[in-house]
Structure formats: structure tokens, C-alpha cells
Amino acid sequence: MIDLTKKIQDIQKSPDVDKYSEEGIERLKEQLKNYEGEDKLVWWDEIQERLKNQPVKPLHKTGITLLDNVIGGFREKQLVIIAGHSSHGKTLWGMNLVNCLKQLNPVMIPLEQSAEELIEQRLGNGFDVPNILSPDNLATSVTTNWIEERIVEGIAKYNTKLVLIDHLGYIDNLGEGGKNKRENLAYRVGEVMRELKGIAKRWDVIILVLVHISQTDESNPPSTKDIKNSSDVIQESDIGMFIWRKNSLQKKIRVYDDRTLISVQKNRRTGKNQTIGLSFDQTTGWFKEDNGWVEAMEKSAQMAVEAEDEQEGWDF
């Protein structure tokens, strides 16, 4: 069948494609009628029937009620991004999710800070340290191939189903023999996202990737347009979460508090988008649900819009 496929490709590329005999093309079509390879064409009702006989894939709930209600729980083969400003809690939120799903024997690949640094930070603050798998040593050039090897090791040894990568900006397939060397950064970032999506599907795992944003104004929560370097980051993801820590300027110094907003702005499976309020618990070192302040903020914003609309209505 490989020879037949090559023959068809040769015909398509040929400058004399219009001159090929109808008889020769008909013979190729006859051969394809009997093709039974893995990529053969099938009707959707056949696929639907096959799905009936497959076990139902589990939904992995985090125990965070509002989040579980929105996304329905995480599923294997999903690529999830967690995007936000530096110092707004991306790493902590990612670790929080991993801790909620520790039964999936998670692997964390910490590229911005080492595992030792993260452990020392939690111990220094009197917080418990979650039991997470991490590489003992990081490669000098972190590529998607290297990440895939670590994921397969986790699956083989520990039946890993969840992977956290911190963060996207450190992955670049430009090591020795790397491809896409002549492409621009946006293209390369898109290729990394596509390869991570392929790894999630190939090995039946959930991959969480932390992503920086380009937004300069920290006073407002970020959105999909603030994703840094490539639009493919949001396009290739199954779930897009944005994290924002409540803050204010006091005497020209930005001051943060413990209230944190998670905004689900991409949700391929259920289509539901929602903002979720959390607060950081200084005694446990983890987030807890706290949606009251978000509801109050949204209500205040809505009242401001309505007041502005009313004022415009009186503007003669």
C-alpha cells in the first residue's frame, strides 16, 4: 500500500498530471477500493458503534466544586494551559491541581524553578510538600522529545496520567538536529503546542502547561488576546485557564492580596466559560474556594456599565 500511496503522490505532483491515462488512474482507484489500512475511510455510524463497546473514560474531578462544574473534570488526552502574569500564582495553581489529582501519580517538569527550590519554598513557609514525580536532572536543551521520554518513563514505572510543565517558554526544539530552525518564534511555539497535544493523545495523559502573557496592565484580569508569542497556544489547547491575583497600586507600589481569580476562557469539551473565585490559605499553602468577592466585583462592574448606559440615554 505504501507503493500505491507514493504512486498517487507522484501523480499529484507531476506537471503532466492532466496527461495521465484515464485507464491508469482507474486502476489505482480499483486498488484503493480494497484498501484496509489503519487510515481507511469509515462511516460515523461505524465509529459510534465502536465507541459503544469501549469503556467510558473517567472524568477526574479536582474537588473544587465550581471548577468541576465548569469543565466537568479533566480527561486523558487533554492539553490544558494555565496563563497569567509572573507572580500571579501560575506555578502554585498548577501544583494545587496536581495535589488535588495525586491519585494520577503526576509528573511535574519544573523548568523555571528546580524541584529543590519549590520544595524549599514550601518547607520554609511551613507548608506540606506534595509527593510529585520530577526528573532528577534536567536536559541542557529541553525539547518535546525529551519531555515525551520523561512522560513515558512515568507511565511505565508509575502509571502516570497527569503531567505539569512549568513553563512553555523553556521548550524549544532547536537542539542538535532540531527542526524549524529557520522559522520565526510564533511558528516554533505553535509547533511545540501541537507536539504536546500529540503526546497527550498518544500516551493517554492530561498535560497542564504554564504560559506567560504579554499584558502589561496587571490591574485587570487577562484574556486570550494577551497570550504571548503565538495564537496557536490557545488554539491548540482543550482548556484555557487564566489566573489573576487581586492587586492595587499603593504609593506607586503594586500590592497583592490572597484573593485569586481563575477564568476558564477556552473549554472545548463542554463549551462552558466562567470565572471562579479562590483565596490562598496561609495555613495550608493551598487555594480554597471563595467566590463571594468575584460575584461582588462582577456586580459592581455591571452596575457601572448600567449607570454609564443610563447617562448616555440622558445625553441630548
ChimeraX attribute file (.defattr): number of C-alpha atoms within 10 A of each C-alpha:
attribute: neighborCount
match mode: 1-to-1
recipient: residues
	/A:1	11
	/A:2	7
	/A:3	8
	/A:4	12
	/A:5	12
	/A:6	11
	/A:7	13
	/A:8	15
	/A:9	11
	/A:10	12
	/A:11	16
	/A:12	12
	/A:13	10
	/A:14	12
	/A:15	9
	/A:16	9
	/A:17	11
	/A:18	10
	/A:19	9
	/A:20	11
	/A:21	9
	/A:22	9
	/A:23	9
	/A:24	9
	/A:25	12
	/A:26	11
	/A:27	10
	/A:28	14
	/A:29	13
	/A:30	10
	/A:31	11
	/A:32	14
	/A:33	9
	/A:34	9
	/A:35	13
	/A:36	10
	/A:37	8
	/A:38	6
	/A:39	7
	/A:40	10
	/A:41	9
	/A:42	8
	/A:43	7
	/A:44	9
	/A:45	9
	/A:46	9
	/A:47	10
	/A:48	10
	/A:49	10
	/A:50	10
	/A:51	11
	/A:52	9
	/A:53	8
	/A:54	8
	/A:55	7
	/A:56	8
	/A:57	8
	/A:58	10
	/A:59	13
	/A:60	17
	/A:61	18
	/A:62	19
	/A:63	13
	/A:64	16
	/A:65	13
	/A:66	17
	/A:67	20
	/A:68	15
	/A:69	13
	/A:70	17
	/A:71	22
	/A:72	18
	/A:73	16
	/A:74	21
	/A:75	20
	/A:76	18
	/A:77	20
	/A:78	24
	/A:79	26
	/A:80	24
	/A:81	27
	/A:82	24
	/A:83	30
	/A:84	28
	/A:85	22
	/A:86	13
	/A:87	11
	/A:88	19
	/A:89	18
	/A:90	25
	/A:91	23
	/A:92	16
	/A:93	19
	/A:94	21
	/A:95	20
	/A:96	18
	/A:97	20
	/A:98	24
	/A:99	19
	/A:100	17
	/A:101	18
	/A:102	18
	/A:103	13
	/A:104	18
	/A:105	20
	/A:106	28
	/A:107	26
	/A:108	23
	/A:109	24
	/A:110	20
	/A:111	17
	/A:112	14
	/A:113	12
	/A:114	17
	/A:115	19
	/A:116	10
	/A:117	12
	/A:118	16
	/A:119	14
	/A:120	14
	/A:121	13
	/A:122	15
	/A:123	12
	/A:124	9
	/A:125	12
	/A:126	13
	/A:127	16
	/A:128	13
	/A:129	14
	/A:130	14
	/A:131	12
	/A:132	17
	/A:133	17
	/A:134	19
	/A:135	16
	/A:136	9
	/A:137	8
	/A:138	14
	/A:139	10
	/A:140	7
	/A:141	14
	/A:142	16
	/A:143	17
	/A:144	18
	/A:145	13
	/A:146	14
	/A:147	20
	/A:148	18
	/A:149	11
	/A:150	19
	/A:151	27
	/A:152	16
	/A:153	14
	/A:154	21
	/A:155	19
	/A:156	10
	/A:157	8
	/A:158	14
	/A:159	16
	/A:160	23
	/A:161	24
	/A:162	29
	/A:163	27
	/A:164	24
	/A:165	22
	/A:166	23
	/A:167	22
	/A:168	19
	/A:169	16
	/A:170	14
	/A:171	20
	/A:172	20
	/A:173	21
	/A:174	15
	/A:175	12
	/A:176	7
	/A:177	8
	/A:178	10
	/A:179	12
	/A:180	14
	/A:181	13
	/A:182	9
	/A:183	9
	/A:184	10
	/A:185	14
	/A:186	14
	/A:187	16
	/A:188	22
	/A:189	22
	/A:190	19
	/A:191	19
	/A:192	21
	/A:193	25
	/A:194	18
	/A:195	16
	/A:196	23
	/A:197	21
	/A:198	16
	/A:199	23
	/A:200	23
	/A:201	16
	/A:202	11
	/A:203	16
	/A:204	17
	/A:205	25
	/A:206	25
	/A:207	28
	/A:208	27
	/A:209	26
	/A:210	21
	/A:211	23
	/A:212	18
	/A:213	18
	/A:214	13
	/A:215	16
	/A:216	10
	/A:217	9
	/A:218	18
	/A:219	13
	/A:220	13
	/A:221	17
	/A:222	21
	/A:223	18
	/A:224	17
	/A:225	12
	/A:226	17
	/A:227	20
	/A:228	18
	/A:229	18
	/A:230	17
	/A:231	16
	/A:232	18
	/A:233	25
	/A:234	21
	/A:235	16
	/A:236	20
	/A:237	23
	/A:238	16
	/A:239	24
	/A:240	25
	/A:241	25
	/A:242	25
	/A:243	23
	/A:244	24
	/A:245	25
	/A:246	18
	/A:247	17
	/A:248	15
	/A:249	11
	/A:250	8
	/A:251	7
	/A:252	7
	/A:253	8
	/A:254	11
	/A:255	11
	/A:256	14
	/A:257	11
	/A:258	13
	/A:259	21
	/A:260	27
	/A:261	21
	/A:262	22
	/A:263	22
	/A:264	22
	/A:265	18
	/A:266	23
	/A:267	19
	/A:268	15
	/A:269	13
	/A:270	11
	/A:271	12
	/A:272	14
	/A:273	17
	/A:274	16
	/A:275	20
	/A:276	23
	/A:277	21
	/A:278	22
	/A:279	19
	/A:280	20
	/A:281	13
	/A:282	12
	/A:283	10
	/A:284	13
	/A:285	16
	/A:286	19
	/A:287	20
	/A:288	16
	/A:289	17
	/A:290	17
	/A:291	17
	/A:292	11
	/A:293	16
	/A:294	18
	/A:295	14
	/A:296	11
	/A:297	11
	/A:298	12
	/A:299	12
	/A:300	12
	/A:301	12
	/A:302	12
	/A:303	12
	/A:304	12
	/A:305	12
	/A:306	12
	/A:307	12
	/A:308	11
	/A:309	11
	/A:310	11
	/A:311	10
	/A:312	10
	/A:313	9
	/A:314	7
	/A:315	6
	/A:316	4
